[in-house]
Amino acid sequence: MSSTFWVIVAGVFLVLELVIPGLVTVWFGLAGIVMIFLAPLIRDVNVEFYVFAAISFVLLLLTRPIAKKYLYKNRKDDISFGNRTVGRETKISKILDEGIYEVALDDKMWRAISTDNLEVNEKVIITGITGNRLILEKKINKK
């Protein structure tokens, strides 16, 4: 393959990286840039492909941890589902079984578990998440 092919490959992957955030295709784009210079030295198309794959893999292994560290170092708030959910208040919508409940949260129904004996419409606090179930505790009203 010619260097022109690798210019196109590098361009496509780098443009995709701009469209798809999260360090997904940048490694292929960078490997494509390296292949622009290596392609004239390699005669076999299969070898070119394997060299491209190897360079991509090495770049991924060596630079992804460093890139993630620098990209996310200023991120002080972790907005994962768990961090947004734990501590919130909701109500029991339905009792499914002993210790298993259904609650509404953000317009979605969730299965929840609790060691407390809870009733329908009772206010609860979300204290954690295990798998796809919320962990609940009875809300204690302070006077």
C-alpha positions as CSV (number, residue, x, y, z in Angstrom):
1,M,0.0,0.0,0.0
2,S,1.2,3.5,-0.6
3,S,1.7,6.3,1.8
4,T,-1.4,8.0,0.4
5,F,-3.5,5.1,1.7
6,W,-2.0,5.6,5.2
7,V,-2.7,9.4,5.0
8,I,-6.4,8.6,4.4
9,V,-6.4,6.0,7.2
10,A,-4.8,8.4,9.6
11,G,-7.2,11.2,8.6
12,V,-10.3,9.1,9.0
13,F,-9.3,7.8,12.4
14,L,-8.3,11.2,13.7
15,V,-11.5,12.8,12.4
16,L,-13.5,9.9,14.1
17,E,-11.6,10.7,17.3
18,L,-13.0,14.3,17.1
19,V,-16.5,12.9,16.6
20,I,-16.3,10.1,19.2
21,P,-15.0,11.4,22.5
22,G,-13.1,9.2,24.9
23,L,-9.8,8.2,23.3
24,V,-11.3,5.5,21.0
25,T,-9.6,5.8,17.6
26,V,-6.6,8.2,18.2
27,W,-4.2,5.2,18.5
28,F,-5.1,4.1,15.0
29,G,-4.7,7.6,13.7
30,L,-1.3,7.9,15.2
31,A,-0.3,4.5,13.9
32,G,-1.5,5.6,10.5
33,I,0.8,8.6,10.7
34,V,3.8,6.4,11.5
35,M,2.8,4.1,8.6
36,I,3.0,7.0,6.2
37,F,6.8,6.9,6.7
38,L,7.1,3.1,7.1
39,A,5.0,2.1,4.1
40,P,7.7,2.8,1.4
41,L,10.0,0.5,3.3
42,I,7.7,-2.5,3.5
43,R,6.9,-4.5,0.4
44,D,4.3,-6.9,1.6
45,V,0.7,-5.6,2.3
46,N,0.1,-8.2,5.0
47,V,3.3,-7.1,6.8
48,E,2.1,-3.5,6.6
49,F,-1.2,-4.4,8.2
50,Y,0.5,-6.3,11.0
51,V,3.0,-3.5,11.6
52,F,0.0,-1.0,11.8
53,A,-1.8,-3.3,14.2
54,A,1.4,-3.7,16.4
55,I,2.0,0.1,16.4
56,S,-1.6,0.7,17.4
57,F,-1.4,-1.8,20.2
58,V,1.8,-0.5,21.6
59,L,0.6,3.1,21.4
60,L,-2.6,2.1,23.2
61,L,-0.7,0.3,26.0
62,L,1.9,3.0,26.5
63,T,-0.1,6.2,26.1
64,R,-3.7,5.5,27.2
65,P,-3.0,5.5,31.0
66,I,-0.9,8.7,30.6
67,A,-3.5,10.4,28.4
68,K,-6.4,9.5,30.8
69,K,-4.4,10.8,33.8
70,Y,-3.8,14.2,32.1
71,L,-7.3,14.4,30.5
72,Y,-9.1,13.8,33.8
73,K,-6.8,15.3,36.3
74,N,-8.9,18.5,36.6
75,R,-12.1,16.6,37.0
76,K,-13.1,17.1,40.6
77,D,-16.6,15.9,40.4
78,D,-17.4,12.3,39.7
79,I,-20.8,12.3,38.1
80,S,-21.2,8.5,37.9
81,F,-24.7,7.1,38.5
82,G,-23.7,5.9,42.0
83,N,-22.4,9.3,43.1
84,R,-25.5,11.0,41.8
85,T,-27.9,8.5,43.4
86,V,-26.5,7.6,46.9
87,G,-28.1,9.9,49.5
88,R,-31.2,10.7,47.4
89,E,-34.7,10.3,48.7
90,T,-37.5,8.4,47.0
91,K,-40.7,6.5,47.9
92,I,-41.6,2.8,47.7
93,S,-43.8,2.2,44.7
94,K,-44.5,-1.5,45.1
95,I,-43.5,-4.4,47.3
96,L,-42.3,-7.2,45.1
97,D,-41.2,-9.7,47.8
98,E,-39.9,-9.7,51.3
99,G,-37.1,-7.2,51.3
100,I,-37.4,-6.5,47.6
101,Y,-39.1,-3.3,46.4
102,E,-39.7,-1.2,43.4
103,V,-39.0,2.6,43.5
104,A,-39.2,5.4,41.0
105,L,-36.0,7.4,40.4
106,D,-35.6,9.9,37.6
107,D,-38.8,8.7,35.9
108,K,-37.5,5.1,35.8
109,M,-38.5,2.2,37.9
110,W,-35.8,0.4,39.9
111,R,-35.6,-2.7,41.9
112,A,-34.4,-2.1,45.4
113,I,-33.5,-4.1,48.5
114,S,-33.7,-3.3,52.1
115,T,-33.3,-5.0,55.5
116,D,-35.9,-2.6,56.9
117,N,-39.6,-3.5,56.7
118,L,-41.0,-0.9,54.3
119,E,-44.5,0.0,53.1
120,V,-45.8,1.4,49.9
121,N,-45.4,5.2,49.6
122,E,-42.9,5.2,52.5
123,K,-40.0,7.6,52.1
124,V,-36.6,6.0,51.9
125,I,-33.0,7.0,51.4
126,I,-30.7,5.3,48.8
127,T,-27.6,4.2,50.7
128,G,-25.9,2.2,47.9
129,I,-26.1,0.2,44.8
130,T,-25.3,-3.5,44.3
131,G,-25.5,-4.7,40.7
132,N,-28.6,-3.2,39.2
133,R,-30.4,-2.9,42.6
134,L,-30.6,0.1,44.9
135,I,-30.0,-0.4,48.6
136,L,-32.5,1.4,50.7
137,E,-32.9,2.5,54.3
138,K,-36.0,3.8,56.0
139,K,-36.0,7.6,56.2
140,I,-36.0,8.7,59.8
141,N,-37.9,12.0,60.3
142,K,-36.1,14.4,62.6
143,K,-38.2,16.7,64.6
